[in-house]
Each structure stands twice: as C-alpha cells, then as structure tokens.
C-alpha cells in the first residue's frame, strides 16, 4: 500500500533495536536509543519514557552542533515520529537520557515504557551494550 492509501489512518507505532549504553564509571547518566517506526497514516510524538528498573527522571534529548563543531545535548519535551517513517535514535541525533541507578552489565535487559501523544504506551526492552556496539 502506498502512503496515499494510509492517509486518515491513525499512527501504528513499533519499537525495535532498543539499546542502553553501558554506563561509564562515575558518570551519573547514560543514554538509551530506540528505533521507532510508524506504519500508520498520521504522525505521532514520543512524549515520555519510564522504566521500572530506573530511579529518577528519564528525559528526552536532541543532539546539536555548535558553530565550532562541538556536540551537546539539548533537553526536549517530545520527539516526532513521522507518518510512514521512523525515528532512529543515535549518538548523532537523539536519545533517552537515563540516570544510572543500577549496576548494569553488558547483555542485561532493561524494561522501558515509551509514551506517545496519540498511540499511548508501548513496552520495549533495551539490551545493555558498550558504546559503539550495534
């Protein structure tokens, strides 16, 4: 079906490729990344993330570049998921900033609940990986 046939349909959200970076020693936060697809005919927005395995506030961030080429995180209240498209989080684009509240090890699985403006809650499990790993 082409996109014209999807117009008027609600968003249909799927979450794959969920990963959580293994925290660096002595740093209070780490990052989680998700691939969020929307096969529906209307856009949606990721508006929040929670986890039963995390104590503290989880936030959404966009990654920005300064005029001198340095990167920084900018907190945001939502991330768009286009109709018929995807939000691919990465260290270059956006992430979910997670307080380090557990002693995670490579290969651990951490549950998350992603909240969307129109689609509601979607459950995902992120695998703990070293930065740079798939």
N, C-alpha and C positions, 0 to 999 in steps of 0.2 A: 504494500500500500504506500502511495506517495504521501507527502505531507499535506497536500490539499485534502485528502480523504480523512486526515486526522483532525482538521480544524473543528473546534467546538467540543472535542473530547477533553476530558479532564487530564491532568498530568498523571503519568504512571511512572513511579519512581522505583529504581533498583539501585542497590549499593553493592559494589564489588571491590576487590583489590584494597581491602582495608588493612592498614598497617600503622603501627605505633613505633616511633623511633626509640630504641634503647636509650634511656637517659644517660647523659654524661655525668660522671661523678661530681657531686657538689653543686649541680645546677638544679634550681627548683622547678623548672618546667621542661617539657619535651613537646613533640609535635606528633599528631596523628593525621593521616591522609586517607581519603576515600575517593573512589571513582563512583560518581553518582550519575546514572543515566535516567533520561526522561523520554520514554517512548510514546507519551501522550501528545495531545494536540494543544496543550496550554502550558505556559511557563510555570515554574514554581520557584520557591526560595527556601534554602536551608536557613532556619532562624535560630536554631539552638542545638546543643549536644549535651547529653548527660551520660554518666556511667556509674553503675553500682560499685565499681571497683576503684573509684576515684573520690577522694575527699577534696572539696574546694571547687572553685569556679572554673569551668571549662569555657573557653572563649573561641570565637572565630577570628581569623586574621587573614588579611591580604598582604602579599609581599610587594613592596615598592622599591624603586631605584631612585637614588638621589642624582642630582646633576653631575656629581663626581664619580658615579658608578658604584657607590656603596649601596648595599641592600638593607632594608629594615622592614619590620612587621608593623602593620597598621591594624588596630582592632576594628572590627566591623560588626554590625548587628545582623547582617544576613549575607548570603552568597547566592547569586542567581543560578538557576538550572533551566536552560532554555528548552522550549518545546522541541521534541525531536532531536535533542542534543545531549550534551554531557557537561558535567563539572568535573574536571580532572585535577584534583589537588596534587600539588608537588612542592618541593622546596623553592621553586621559582615562581609559583602562582598564589597559592592559598593553603591554609592548614587549619587544623583544630588544635589550639594551644591547651595542653593538658598539664595540670600540676602533678609533680611526681609525689605520689603518696604511697607507693608500694615498691618493693624490691623486685621489679620485673626482670626477667631473664629472656634472652633470645629464644624465640619459639613459644613463649607464653601467649595465651589468647585472652584478650581483654574485651568485655562486652560494652557496647555503646548503644545509646538510643539517639537517633537523629530526628529532629523535629522540623517539619516542613510547613510552610504557610498554608498550603492547600491540601497536601497529602497526609498530614498528621505525622504519626510516629512510625519510624522504620528502624528495626533492630539490625545491628551489624556486629560482627566480631572481628577485632583487629589483631593481627599477629605481630608480636614484638620482633622487630628486625634492627640490625645495625644500620645507621645512616649510610646510604649508598646501595643497600641491598634492595632488590625487587620490591 
